[in-house]
């Protein structure tokens, strides 16, 4: 007997198991909807398949009543593009919403619709619609399953929306991060993020381009380890420690060292980022590479400085040129060089120096200071109590050395001012006036030093430099040229006067013998024309002939003297060297002067008993002795004359002493010059060439001539001659 109740229970159990299986399958499929990226069409296809639906739709209205299709099964792609009308009130169910769907698939007659609302608190309800071709013969339990499926879909929808919002938030955050990264990487500025320990947390692309390091290479390293030069690391680390502690140093400059070892100058602006607790979590530094800017700025500054220096040099050069031009005008416009040099000294202290002195050589080792000028600043600092001694020609430094050697001396900053000899009285003590620097340059003309120009500058005016030395030398050159030209002019004027005087004397000297000669000749000619010459006593004719001979010799002597001077000055005087006994020659010349000595009543004593041979030109040596004796007789006023010959194995010495009018000391050097004389030509005849010829001949024989005399005390001329003769003419083996 069959147990019907048992079969029914078994059948019910199977239906429940099938229902549970379908519910489990659809629930699992609904769980896939938690991911907003999973389309709802797959789930609806599964619903339609398991429940036998022709069309399954999932509708979702928004807050404005616009209905959207979340998913569908059984719709064509064309139908999916048809817009859904807005929600409207249900015609038969008050309070419910109704939508008239425009899909062609729903136009078939006899479709049965199941509507499963999916309520979502706080938001418009979504709706699951299922369309069947006919009324489905489903167990009653399926409807309960569908309702439970609506609850699963409600939960899935909530999670789907939450997941979608989470994904949207993550996408927005990622976009924000990507945007921030893009901003950092596209920014031209250097951006580096550090933790409080100085380790690199973030490093933008600009930093990578500047340093040559990638972010991954430096991530987590202290920024000073590879980015800072060793000479700046300690300073920057100290600044960073202060910044990381929340204190200053927010803006500073430092160098970064690139991978290639290049130094780049970065200008930094730093800020700290604090957490919710107020503690510093990050230090964000923004930097600008100012290497090129700073280099350009330095080049611009250097260019500006060079322009300023060039302008200053141009102004200084213009000032120097103006000074030289004005000084040249003063020097060129005056025939009195001493006065012009005083004006130049005054001009110099106005523009170029605080103290200026001009010293001129008189010849030999004597000099005189013709100008000394002081600036207003020096006079205010050191009043009239300042005294400057004359240069010492034996000094190792200073104007005396310049006068002695004819070489410039330049004393830059810090040199001792004692060499200038300037002191001032201070509380009964003498203090050296301290100049910062000084220059002393010679006045050179035709390679001879005429004097010295000395300039000094006090402290505060700046030390002298090479350009100042060049200016002083140029000023000295122009002053020396003006001085030399003035002296040459004076010498030319003097020479013209001497020439005129010589011509007057020469004409007088020549006119006297010519007149006497002419008178004697005319007397003889007159006697010859009248025939009285035969009756004139022989003594008268002889006397006239003696006068003619004497005057002819006198004229010949004058002419020969002039010829000798001409040959000497032209360098054409020829000497014939031979062995000559000076003592014997002096005795012979003295013998020739016997008539002249007798006529003037002068006594001549000759001390030449010892032979004194040497290599000389006999005729020129004779001329020397003759001129000296003639000069002694002319100016000896009839008083005794002594001629003495002595010497040693090397030198022969001739001394001629008279007791006449003498020669003043200031004229000693002049008497050996051409056309010079110590007395007026009105009282003493002659051309004034005798002693000049003596001096020239003695020099050519290798010797020297000196004079010792005082006015009214007579004169002593001493001639010293090397017994071997001039070096080029002396034969070997000549003894005394």
Secondary structure, 3 states (H helix, E strand, C coil): CCCHHHHHHHHHHHHHHHHHHHHHHHHHHHHHHHCCCCCCHHHHHHHHHHHCCCEEEEEEECCCCCEEEEEEECCCHHHHCCCCCCCEECCCCCCCEECCCCCHHHCCCCCEEEEEEEEECCEEEEEEEEEECCCCCCCHHHHHHHHHHHHHHHHHHHHHHHHHHHHHHHHHHHHHHHHHHHHHHHCCCEEEEEECCCEEEEECHHHHHHHCCCHHHHCCCEHHHHCCCHHHHHHHHHHHHHHHCCCCCCEEEEEEECCCCCEEEEEEEEEEEECCCCCEEEEEEEEEECHHHHHHHHHHHHHHHHHHHHHHHHHHHHHHHHHHHHHHHHHHCCCCHHHHHHHHHHHHHHHCCCEEEEEEEEECCEEEEEEEEECHHHHHHCCCCEEECCCCCCCCCCHHHHHHHCCCEEECCCCCCHHHCEEEEECCEEEECCCCEEEEEEEEECCEEEEEEEEEECCCCCCCCHHHHHHHHHHHHHHHHHHHHHHHHHHHHHHHHHHHHHHHHHHHHHHHHHHHHHHHHHHHHHHHHHCHHHCCCHHHHHHHHHHHHHHHHHHHHHHHHHHHHHHHHHCCCCCCEEEEEHHHHHHHHHHHCHHHHHHHCCCEEEECCCCCEEEEEHHHHHHHHHHHHHHHHHHCCCCCEEEEEEECCCEEEEEEEECCCCCCHHHCCHHHCCCCCCCCCCCCCCCCCHHHHHHHHHHHCCCEEEEEECCCCCEEEEEEEECCCCCCCCCCCCCC
